[in-house]
Each structure stands twice: as structure tokens, then as C-alpha cells.
Amino acid sequence: METEERGDTVESIVVAGQLLVELEHEAGIDAYRQHVGGSVADVAVGLRQLGITCAVVAASGRDHLGDQVRARLARHGVPIRGERGPEPTALVFRGPQGFLSRPHGLEERLRRRPTACPLVSGHVALHAEQPSVWSRSEVALVTETMAEAARGGQLAVSLVANCWHSDRREALLAARDVEQMVPFAHVVRGNWEDLARMYPGWSVRGIADRWLALGPGAVVITGGADGAYARVRNHRIVVPSTPPSVRHARRRESGAAFTAGLLHHLHKGGILTPQGLARPAASEIEQAMEFALSIAAAAGGTAAAGPVSAASRAKPATPGAGLAAR
């Protein structure tokens, strides 16, 4: 195994997950769009564009696809803290409905040996991204790392709980894995489209209440054009949707940008700490959500124009029925 080189800089936020390459087929287009790095890379790049130092903790393949992933992160100044092994880089296919399909032979690629996930003194937060594509051993490893961080009491832990699976059984297994991790997170985010598959028949409020009862200080659920909903102790928060001109932005780009914006605002506000997220004020989470939605809108609306910065964010629009009605 070859280990990625380490620099002298201690990054503020460590993003843990699986580096992969997606081939996405879009409705009405007879072609696949390649997306290098997956949401792990998207969040890390988004944080760097917002001025936050970060690193990725993940294994990367010693192949052409792995080279592409590393090159993308290197262009944005994001180091990889993990092993560069002989296994191929994970390759996933997504259809027009957003579900994950796996070509012949991919199962073994997704069962790569997970890398160690060291916690370095000086980090501010550990962010875990995209658990639905992890193997069982990877779920166990990152859960253990989150638990270690939580026990230490010095590192804020953030989790994005998602599900690419259209298969009912796989979606329910994803929910089970997520609930193993939620108790060790200080803030958890989910997307309603995913959660509706993971928790069939549940409402947004019901899921948020369930997760909050497991231990985090804040739960945030996003719903695209329906804006965002959050739950903190004794408070429920609804934030308006983004402007109509960017409501149909690619979900991946806008979702990762929201996560980066949320972490950025919490960090800059001094709230991205175990103490700050133990019982956060509703106003603090609401402001972070508003900022994150504006960053997501800017990312979706200006993706071709270049990097997104805090200065380029869009203004929220008037809310409709929103997620609170679901």
C-alpha cells in the first residue's frame, strides 16, 4: 500500500467517505455524464472555495480513475489522508431516477479494504459523507472513528445521511447503518428524496424527531425547491426555498454546496464545536441554513461560471408549503 503524502498544515475539517467516479445517465440524453470524486470530493472542494482548509480521508485506487480523482482534489488544494491501494477506484452508474445500479463485477470493487481514519490534534470537525455506498466494514470503521471523536470531546462530528438505492431492502439497510452513526454526530443532514425511501410512510417531522432523540444537537433536512427543515431542542425551523431560477439545479452540486455552506457558517460563527452544537440556539441554525441554501443556489445557478464564494450567494425566495407539510 502506498500512503498519500502529508503536508505540515492541519486542516480545519476532515471529510471521510468513499472517493469514486459516477457515470450518470440523464433523461432525454443518450449519454453518460462523468462526475469525478463523488459527493465527498464535492463537499471538500466546496469548503476550499469558501476558504476553509480541509482534507479527505479515504482510500483511492492506483488506476486512471483514481488519478482523475486525486488530480481534481489537488487542483483545489485538498490533500488525501489515506491509502492508495491496488484495488480499482469504485465506479457507479446512476439512472434518471437517481438510484444506484452496479455493473457486473462492481460489488467487489465497492468492498475495498477501508483505510485507517486517524484523528489529528488541531482539527475542528470530522464530516462523514455518503454512507449508503460504503461496505459493512467501512460503515463500522467510520462509526468507530465518529465514536472516538465524540468521546474525545474536542472534535465536532457532522454526518450526511443519504441513500442512492431504489431497492426497498437496500434502502432499509441504509437507514439501519445511518442510525448506528447518528448517536455520535453533533449535526446530521438528510435529503427528503432519500429519506422517503429509507423511512417509507414517515413524515419529515417524524424522522427529524427520531434522529434528534438519538443524540445530535441539530438535525437538518433539505427538500430542494421546498427549502429546508431543522429540529433542535424545543424548536422546529423552516427556511424558505431558493429562487425559481435555480430550483432545478443538479441535486448533487446543490446538495454538496449546501453541506459546505452549512459547515462554513457554523465554523465561522464559532458553533462547529461539541459545546456549540450540544444545544444550539434556533437562530444560529436558522442563519446557517439560510447561508447554506444561498450557497446551494449559487452553485446550481453559476456552476459554469467558476468557483462559488460567500459573496456570490443568492437570496432566498418566499416559502411555499415547504417540508413542514410532509
SULDANOR-V807230 format. One record per backbone hydrogen bond with DSSP energy under -0.5 kcal/mol. NH is the residue of the N-H (numbers start at 1). CO is the residue of the C=O. Records with the same first field share a line. If there is no record, write none. Layout:
BEGIN
NH->CO  CO
END
This chain:
BEGIN
2->84
4->82
11->9
12->53
13->53
14->125
15->13  55
16->14  127
17->57
19->17  59
21->90
22->35
23->92
24->22  33
25->23  94
26->24  31
29->26
31->29
33->24
34->32
35->22
37->20
41->37
42->38
43->39
44->40
45->41
46->42
47->43
48->44
49->45
50->46
51->48
52->47
53->51
55->13
56->79
57->15
58->56
60->83
62->85  87
63->61
67->63
68->64
69->65
70->66
71->67
72->68
73->69
74->70
75->71
76->72  73
77->74
78->73
79->54  77
81->56  79
82->80
84->2
85->60  83
90->19
92->21
93->101
94->23
95->99
98->95
100->164
101->93
106->103
109->105
110->106
111->107  108
112->109
120->118
123->120
124->12
125->12
126->156
127->14
128->126  158
129->16
130->160
131->160
133->130
134->131
139->135
140->136
141->137
142->138
143->139
144->140
145->141
146->142
147->143
148->144
149->145
150->146
151->147
152->148
153->149
154->149
155->149
156->124
158->126
159->187
160->128
161->159  189
162->160
171->167
172->168
173->169
174->170
175->171
176->172
177->173
178->174
179->175
180->176  177
181->177  178
182->178
183->179
184->181
185->182
186->157
187->157
188->218
189->159
190->220
191->161
192->222
194->191
195->191
196->192
197->193  194
198->194
199->195
200->197
202->199
207->203
208->204
209->205
210->206
211->207
212->208
213->209
214->210  211
215->212
216->211
217->186
218->186
219->231
220->188
221->229
222->190
223->227
226->223
227->224
228->239
229->221
230->237
231->219
232->235
233->217
235->232
237->230
239->228
246->243
247->244
249->246
254->250
255->251
256->252
257->253
258->254
259->255
260->256
261->257
262->258
263->259
264->260
265->261
266->262
267->263
268->264
269->265
270->267
271->266
272->266
273->271
277->273
278->275
279->275
284->281
285->281
286->282
287->283
288->284
289->285
290->286
291->287
292->288
293->289
294->290
295->291
296->292
297->293
298->294
299->295
300->296
301->297
302->298
305->302
306->302  303
312->309
313->310
314->294
317->241
323->226
325->322
326->323
END
